[in-house]
Amino acid sequence: MKKFTKRIENFTCAHCGAEVLGNGYTNHCPKCLWSKHVDNNPGDRQSNCGGMMQPISIEQSGDKFTITHKCEKCGKTIKQHSAENDDIETIISISSNPDFIFGK
């Protein structure tokens, strides 16, 4: 069974309003790092939840970052690699403050 479907989609961030250009792997806003719970498996658009996914933590491994998102509606957590165009100031804010909630 295929676990990933590449989808090139542009979107307006439902959290901060930024216009996001998708590249087929984009799953979160590069400005605020928030996401939306739309997939069961990456790219399938099969989730009925639709909740906003808050970036709750950042882990660093070398020069790479992993963002943990938690759905505000159903509580599901998902880990996602950061993207090259993600805002480094937002990454630093989240990683240095475990109680950080962007925009609240």
Secondary structure as UniProt FT lines:
FT   STRAND          11..12
FT   TURN            14..16
FT   STRAND          19..20
FT   TURN            30..32
FT   STRAND          35..36
FT   TURN            42..43
FT   STRAND          52..61
FT   TURN            62..63
FT   STRAND          64..71
FT   TURN            72..74
FT   STRAND          77..81
FT   TURN            84..85
FT   HELIX           88..96
FT   TURN            98..99
FT   TURN            102..103
//
